[in-house]
Amino acid sequence: MALPVTQKNSITVQTTLPVQPYPLISDRNPIKTQRLIIRPFQASDIDALYELRLQPEVMKYTKKGVPDINRTESQEILDKMMGSPGNDMYNFAICDGKTNVLIGTGGCHLPVGEVGWPEIGYMFRKEAHGKGYATEFVNAFLDAYWVLPRVRTEVVVDAETVELSEGVTAAKECLGAITTADNKPSHSVLRKTGFERVKVFEVLGNHPQEEGDMTLWAWTVKWPSKAT
Ligand SMILES: CC(C)(COP(=O)(O)OP(=O)(O)OC[C@H]1O[C@@H](n2cnc3c(N)ncnc32)[C@H](O)[C@@H]1OP(=O)(O)O)[C@@H](O)C(=O)NCCC(=O)NCCS
């Protein structure tokens, strides 16, 4: 999804962002919800992660677009998540609360996303769809994300993501998300967790099964809409 067709109108704003680096993986405590454990990745997640990343119905909606070719590819992802690159993301294994087995992954995987703001992503194995797990995850994730230590900073963001009056360049911090225009379950998750659609744009599809332009939707949630 890398090649933009719709032109961007960028603007520099004063805002806040989580202090970098994020808390180290080794210092991140599991987040428990009613049915889920949201925790750092561990070596024993490989079988479940590979199974998840083999599901075409799931991978279709990821940036990669297609299942992993072999276990080695999934292992490389897991190694990245558990190693030092994982410290630069706020990304988690999402596990069944009773068995601690990975059923999905999610979190803030991009510090500078498509519309300039950090970006959230998530995916669950198909057997877990339609049970409200993604909504439960995003709500818990936002609670944890908004209370991370903050720093005041300048960010270049898409002008359509901020409301600015003339001469004012301060903006409330946002977290972004990108979906394809047809991903109704994900739209529903984002709406239920406080995100609003802020932009519709076209990119040159680079998924192997896609040809021509692809319509994407950009979403943002503003700090601290979920903080309690
Ligand atoms: C998007 C995704 C994470 C949603 O997970 P989920 O746990 O099913 O989400 P929830 O149950 O919390 O909410 C999804 C909503 O869509 C509905 N839904 C779920 N699967 C659906 C399907 N296959 N067809 C139609 N509706 C569906 C749910 O019933 C629910 O509806 P509601 O809002 O009326 O309650 C999951 O479908 C997935 O992993 N998809 C593949 C990867 C992906 O798309 N990631 C997001 C990229 S932006």
Ligand as a Chemical Component Dictionary entry (heavy atoms), coordinates in Angstrom:
data_LIG
# 
_chem_comp.id                   LIG 
_chem_comp.type                 NON-POLYMER 
_chem_comp.pdbx_formal_charge   0 
_chem_comp.three_letter_code    LIG 
# 
loop_
_chem_comp_atom.comp_id 
_chem_comp_atom.atom_id 
_chem_comp_atom.alt_atom_id 
_chem_comp_atom.type_symbol 
_chem_comp_atom.charge 
_chem_comp_atom.model_Cartn_x 
_chem_comp_atom.model_Cartn_y 
_chem_comp_atom.model_Cartn_z 
_chem_comp_atom.pdbx_ordinal 
LIG C1  C1  C 0 -10.977 -6.932  11.897 1  
LIG C2  C2  C 0 -10.935 -7.977  12.994 2  
LIG C3  C3  C 0 -9.720  -7.755  13.858 3  
LIG C4  C4  C 0 -12.207 -7.849  13.844 4  
LIG O1  O1  O 0 -12.090 -8.752  14.929 5  
LIG P1  P1  P 0 -13.369 -9.230  15.765 6  
LIG O2  O2  O 0 -12.852 -9.781  17.050 7  
LIG O3  O3  O 0 -14.213 -10.086 14.923 8  
LIG O4  O4  O 0 -14.076 -7.838  16.021 9  
LIG P2  P2  P 0 -15.338 -7.553  16.972 10 
LIG O5  O5  O 0 -16.083 -8.835  17.184 11 
LIG O6  O6  O 0 -14.850 -6.813  18.167 12 
LIG O7  O7  O 0 -16.197 -6.529  16.122 13 
LIG C5  C5  C 0 -16.324 -6.725  14.742 14 
LIG C6  C6  C 0 -17.708 -6.453  14.258 15 
LIG O8  O8  O 0 -17.784 -6.960  12.922 16 
LIG C7  C7  C 0 -18.634 -8.104  12.907 17 
LIG N1  N1  N 0 -17.964 -9.141  12.141 18 
LIG C8  C8  C 0 -16.931 -9.906  12.508 19 
LIG N2  N2  N 0 -16.578 -10.743 11.515 20 
LIG C9  C9  C 0 -17.416 -10.464 10.511 21 
LIG C10 C10 C 0 -17.547 -10.975 9.218  22 
LIG N3  N3  N 0 -16.769 -11.938 8.756  23 
LIG N4  N4  N 0 -18.522 -10.463 8.430  24 
LIG C11 C11 C 0 -19.314 -9.474  8.882  25 
LIG N5  N5  N 0 -19.234 -8.946  10.120 26 
LIG C12 C12 C 0 -18.301 -9.444  10.914 27 
LIG C13 C13 C 0 -18.825 -8.519  14.335 28 
LIG O9  O9  O 0 -20.016 -9.211  14.527 29 
LIG C14 C14 C 0 -18.807 -7.181  15.018 30 
LIG O10 O10 O 0 -20.042 -6.523  14.750 31 
LIG P3  P3  P 0 -20.710 -5.436  15.701 32 
LIG O11 O11 O 0 -19.834 -4.219  15.617 33 
LIG O12 O12 O 0 -22.045 -5.203  15.116 34 
LIG O13 O13 O 0 -20.720 -6.010  17.079 35 
LIG C15 C15 C 0 -10.871 -9.412  12.416 36 
LIG O14 O14 O 0 -11.942 -9.570  11.523 37 
LIG C16 C16 C 0 -9.563  -9.729  11.701 38 
LIG O15 O15 O 0 -8.596  -10.178 12.322 39 
LIG N6  N6  N 0 -9.553  -9.502  10.370 40 
LIG C17 C17 C 0 -8.351  -9.741  9.559  41 
LIG C18 C18 C 0 -7.244  -8.751  9.841  42 
LIG C19 C19 C 0 -7.745  -7.323  9.805  43 
LIG O16 O16 O 0 -8.640  -6.969  9.049  44 
LIG N7  N7  N 0 -7.138  -6.472  10.626 45 
LIG C20 C20 C 0 -7.468  -5.063  10.664 46 
LIG C21 C21 C 0 -6.753  -4.344  9.592  47 
LIG S1  S1  S 0 -7.263  -2.649  9.554  48 
# 
loop_
_chem_comp_bond.comp_id 
_chem_comp_bond.atom_id_1 
_chem_comp_bond.atom_id_2 
_chem_comp_bond.value_order 
_chem_comp_bond.pdbx_ordinal 
LIG C1  C2  SING 1  
LIG C2  C3  SING 2  
LIG C2  C4  SING 3  
LIG C2  C15 SING 4  
LIG C4  O1  SING 5  
LIG O1  P1  SING 6  
LIG P1  O2  DOUB 7  
LIG P1  O3  SING 8  
LIG P1  O4  SING 9  
LIG O4  P2  SING 10 
LIG P2  O5  DOUB 11 
LIG P2  O6  SING 12 
LIG P2  O7  SING 13 
LIG O7  C5  SING 14 
LIG C5  C6  SING 15 
LIG C6  O8  SING 16 
LIG C6  C14 SING 17 
LIG O8  C7  SING 18 
LIG C7  N1  SING 19 
LIG C7  C13 SING 20 
LIG N1  C8  SING 21 
LIG N1  C12 SING 22 
LIG C8  N2  DOUB 23 
LIG N2  C9  SING 24 
LIG C9  C10 SING 25 
LIG C9  C12 DOUB 26 
LIG C10 N3  SING 27 
LIG C10 N4  DOUB 28 
LIG N4  C11 SING 29 
LIG C11 N5  DOUB 30 
LIG N5  C12 SING 31 
LIG C13 O9  SING 32 
LIG C13 C14 SING 33 
LIG C14 O10 SING 34 
LIG O10 P3  SING 35 
LIG P3  O11 DOUB 36 
LIG P3  O12 SING 37 
LIG P3  O13 SING 38 
LIG C15 O14 SING 39 
LIG C15 C16 SING 40 
LIG C16 O15 DOUB 41 
LIG C16 N6  SING 42 
LIG N6  C17 SING 43 
LIG C17 C18 SING 44 
LIG C18 C19 SING 45 
LIG C19 O16 DOUB 46 
LIG C19 N7  SING 47 
LIG N7  C20 SING 48 
LIG C20 C21 SING 49 
LIG C21 S1  SING 50 
# 
